[in-house]
Amino acid sequence: MPEIRMRPKHQVTLPASVVREAKLKPDDRLTVTFINGSIIITPKHDAKDEDDIMSFAGIGHGLWGNTPEEVDQTLCNMKNSWER
């Protein structure tokens, strides 16, 4: 396991192997949390990150309703509004 050192201004340098494995780039944002005695550094991904399709997961949640019945009713109402 790589080891790092805290610098005088509370700065640390991540090992190159970790940066490569996490696919981090300069200016990437990271979140830092302290949980049960462990410091956890996690990459923060923008919802607008076009390289990751999963960033769009859930984008339409609740758009047509929150239950299957609400979705069916909304779609039925939309269908009935169409000109025939």
C-alpha positions as CSV (number, residue, x, y, z in Angstrom):
1,M,0.0,0.0,0.0
2,P,1.5,3.4,-1.0
3,E,2.4,5.8,1.8
4,I,2.1,9.6,1.7
5,R,3.2,12.4,4.0
6,M,1.4,15.4,5.2
7,R,3.2,18.6,4.2
8,P,3.4,21.8,6.4
9,K,0.4,23.4,4.7
10,H,-1.7,20.2,5.1
11,Q,-0.9,19.2,1.5
12,V,-0.5,15.6,0.3
13,T,0.6,14.2,-3.0
14,L,-1.2,11.2,-4.4
15,P,1.0,8.4,-5.7
16,A,1.1,8.2,-9.5
17,S,-0.2,4.6,-9.5
18,V,-3.3,5.7,-7.6
19,V,-3.9,8.7,-9.9
20,R,-3.6,6.4,-13.0
21,E,-5.9,3.7,-11.5
22,A,-8.5,6.3,-10.5
23,K,-8.2,8.0,-13.9
24,L,-7.7,11.4,-12.3
25,K,-6.7,14.5,-14.3
26,P,-5.4,17.9,-13.3
27,D,-8.2,20.1,-11.9
28,D,-10.4,17.1,-11.1
29,R,-12.4,17.8,-7.9
30,L,-12.2,15.4,-5.0
31,T,-14.3,15.1,-1.8
32,V,-12.7,14.3,1.5
33,T,-14.5,12.7,4.4
34,F,-13.4,11.4,7.8
35,I,-15.3,8.3,8.8
36,N,-14.5,6.1,11.8
37,G,-10.9,7.1,11.9
38,S,-10.3,6.8,8.1
39,I,-9.7,9.7,5.6
40,I,-11.6,8.9,2.4
41,I,-10.8,10.8,-0.8
42,T,-13.4,10.3,-3.5
43,P,-13.4,11.8,-7.1
44,K,-16.4,14.1,-7.6
45,H,-17.9,13.6,-10.9
46,D,-20.1,16.3,-12.6
47,A,-23.5,15.2,-13.7
48,K,-22.6,16.8,-17.1
49,D,-19.6,14.5,-17.6
50,E,-20.3,13.4,-21.1
51,D,-17.7,10.6,-20.9
52,D,-19.8,8.7,-18.4
53,I,-23.2,7.5,-19.5
54,M,-24.1,6.7,-15.9
55,S,-24.0,10.3,-15.0
56,F,-27.4,10.6,-16.7
57,A,-29.0,7.8,-14.6
58,G,-32.2,9.0,-12.9
59,I,-32.3,12.2,-14.8
60,G,-36.0,11.8,-15.6
61,H,-37.1,10.4,-12.3
62,G,-40.6,11.5,-11.5
63,L,-41.0,13.2,-14.9
64,W,-44.2,11.3,-15.7
65,G,-45.1,10.2,-12.2
66,N,-43.7,8.4,-9.2
67,T,-45.6,5.2,-9.5
68,P,-46.5,2.9,-12.4
69,E,-50.1,4.0,-12.1
70,E,-49.2,7.7,-12.3
71,V,-47.0,7.1,-15.3
72,D,-49.8,5.1,-17.1
73,Q,-52.2,7.9,-16.3
74,T,-49.9,10.6,-17.6
75,L,-49.2,8.7,-20.8
76,C,-52.9,8.1,-21.3
77,N,-53.6,11.8,-20.8
78,M,-50.9,12.7,-23.3
79,K,-52.2,10.2,-25.8
80,N,-55.7,11.6,-25.5
81,S,-54.5,15.1,-26.2
82,W,-53.2,14.2,-29.6
83,E,-55.1,15.5,-32.6
84,R,-56.7,12.8,-34.6
